[in-house]
Amino acid sequence: MVQELLAAGVAAALAVVVYTGAAARVVRQYERGVVLRFGRLREGVRPPGFTMVVPFVDRLHKVNMQIVTMPVPAQEGITRDNVTVRVDAVVYFKVVDPASAIIEVEDYRFAVSQMAQTSLRSIIGKSDLDDLLSNREMLNQGLELMIDSPAVGWGVQIDRVEIKDVSLPETMKRSMARQAEADRERRARVINADAELQASKKLAEAAAVMSDQPAALQLRLLQTVVAVAAEKNSTLVLPFPVELLRFLERATPGGTEGEAQPWPAAGARRAGAAGAPSAAGTGAEADAVEGGTAGGGTADADAGYEAVVEYGTPAAPAAPDLPAVDAGLPSAPAIEEDPEPLFPADTGRAAGPAG
């Protein structure tokens, strides 16, 4: 009798152990359990830890409550400004209602993935290329709203959506590079023109100061020479401003601006030294020269030169008649006298030996 009781106790204990082993379940901390009994949802969600279910009657589904990172495959589309692009993204979501994630949708991961791809293509078609490249924050928010709207009924919450990369065709990349280069060149030209304008104003002020002090031009010229000599070139280009010439001309003693010195001084002195009256002078002029010499005095050469320059009138030498070469041939016509000599200074030289 006792043995039978012991055997029954052992059998009951084994049955309890087997039942406990079949009914025991462990739910991890980041999971929640949903129990279906004969296909019907049991109220309440099993918390993390040890839990029991009825073997062969209840079925426990564990739902991960962690944030899931799901990459969205690259989607190719045409933007609103007719540019073909290829965009890929990533979605961060988590389950907030385990029962809805099990009951409302067959596979909530696949459903979120397909919804993300569809929404991404829709965003591409509604956006411009510039928005995809520079205004991604707004596109991320719009994409998150588009995915989160149907996912709420699945017990899924979209935490964040990010556009990872936007691939452009090579022709579009080259066009954008040329556009950026042209824009930079335009800004460089504008800056250069602004600098030229400011420099022209400063140069105008410097020119006004140098006009008051002409010696500043010479100092500026010396600075230019120093700057050019520092390059160690074999050829030295030295600019010489006209204003410096005018300054030197005004600084020369005995000279007046715009007034020329008498040129035929050498001819007049040479004619006076010969002792013969000049053919270019008049009778009164010759008497004045001879009277000064006959009176026992020495005629001043400069005074005689001044008299010649002031009162003398040059006369053109008479051209000799050319004899006829042959009696039977007509004689050569006489050369007409020039009304005025080409070089007035040479008349005194030609007339001296003839007198």
Summary of the structure (lengths in Angstrom):
residues: 355
radius of gyration: 59.3
end to end distance: 190.1
largest distance: 196.1
contacts: 858
relative contact order: 0.06
helix: 51%
strand: 17%
